């Protein structure tokens, strides 16, 4: 992550109703608190490459049809030196 004094840009994938404060949330559920509604199985997501300092995906990866394709999309979206946080019940 760049140390420019700017706040890190975070993407909360599958944010549901508990979107991280300050993050851009994406979800397919219109009842969520997502900033962007999109089908998480339709890649690419509507963001440019290297757009985020952090990607947060808590309890979502087990719900996508193509885990490896989704991981590749996360890699495309996160900047060099950025982080990807995954949590799964499995």
PERAGI-V993098 format. One record per pair of residues at least 4 apart in sequence whose ideal C-beta (glycine too) atoms are under 7 Angstrom apart, sorted by the first residue. I is the first residue (numbers start at 1). J is the second residue. D is the distance in whole Angstrom. If there is no record, write none. Layout:
i:I j:J d:D
i:I j:J d:D
//
This chain:
i:1 j:8 d:6
i:1 j:53 d:4
i:1 j:81 d:6
i:1 j:82 d:6
i:7 j:22 d:7
i:8 j:53 d:4
i:8 j:54 d:6
i:9 j:51 d:7
i:9 j:52 d:5
i:9 j:53 d:5
i:10 j:20 d:6
i:10 j:22 d:7
i:10 j:23 d:4
i:10 j:24 d:7
i:10 j:52 d:6
i:10 j:53 d:7
i:10 j:54 d:5
i:10 j:56 d:6
i:11 j:23 d:7
i:11 j:24 d:5
i:11 j:26 d:7
i:11 j:52 d:5
i:11 j:55 d:5
i:11 j:56 d:7
i:11 j:77 d:6
i:12 j:19 d:5
i:12 j:20 d:5
i:12 j:23 d:4
i:12 j:24 d:7
i:12 j:25 d:4
i:12 j:56 d:5
i:13 j:26 d:6
i:13 j:40 d:7
i:13 j:55 d:6
i:13 j:56 d:7
i:13 j:57 d:4
i:13 j:60 d:6
i:14 j:27 d:6
i:14 j:40 d:6
i:14 j:57 d:6
i:14 j:60 d:3
i:15 j:19 d:4
i:15 j:25 d:3
i:15 j:26 d:7
i:15 j:27 d:5
i:15 j:32 d:6
i:15 j:33 d:6
i:15 j:34 d:6
i:16 j:27 d:6
i:16 j:29 d:7
i:16 j:32 d:5
i:17 j:32 d:6
i:17 j:33 d:5
i:19 j:23 d:6
i:19 j:25 d:4
i:19 j:33 d:4
i:20 j:56 d:6
i:23 j:56 d:7
i:24 j:35 d:5
i:24 j:36 d:7
i:25 j:33 d:6
i:25 j:34 d:4
i:25 j:35 d:5
i:26 j:34 d:5
i:26 j:36 d:5
i:26 j:38 d:6
i:26 j:45 d:7
i:27 j:32 d:4
i:27 j:34 d:4
i:27 j:37 d:7
i:28 j:37 d:7
i:28 j:38 d:7
i:28 j:39 d:5
i:28 j:40 d:6
i:30 j:37 d:6
i:36 j:46 d:6
i:38 j:42 d:7
i:38 j:45 d:6
i:38 j:46 d:6
i:40 j:60 d:7
i:40 j:64 d:6
i:41 j:64 d:6
i:41 j:65 d:5
i:41 j:66 d:7
i:43 j:69 d:6
i:43 j:73 d:5
i:44 j:73 d:6
i:45 j:73 d:6
i:45 j:77 d:7
i:47 j:51 d:5
i:47 j:77 d:6
i:49 j:76 d:5
i:49 j:77 d:7
i:50 j:79 d:5
i:51 j:77 d:6
i:52 j:77 d:5
i:52 j:78 d:5
i:52 j:79 d:7
i:52 j:82 d:6
i:53 j:79 d:6
i:53 j:82 d:5
i:54 j:82 d:6
i:54 j:83 d:5
i:54 j:85 d:7
i:55 j:74 d:5
i:55 j:77 d:6
i:55 j:78 d:5
i:55 j:84 d:5
i:55 j:85 d:7
i:56 j:85 d:5
i:57 j:61 d:6
i:57 j:85 d:7
i:57 j:86 d:5
i:58 j:87 d:4
i:59 j:87 d:6
i:59 j:88 d:6
i:59 j:89 d:6
i:60 j:64 d:7
i:61 j:67 d:6
i:61 j:70 d:6
i:61 j:86 d:6
i:61 j:88 d:6
i:62 j:88 d:5
i:62 j:89 d:7
i:62 j:90 d:6
i:64 j:70 d:5
i:66 j:70 d:6
i:67 j:71 d:6
i:68 j:72 d:6
i:69 j:73 d:6
i:70 j:74 d:7
i:71 j:75 d:7
i:72 j:76 d:6
i:73 j:77 d:6
i:74 j:78 d:6
i:74 j:84 d:5
i:78 j:82 d:4
i:78 j:84 d:6
//
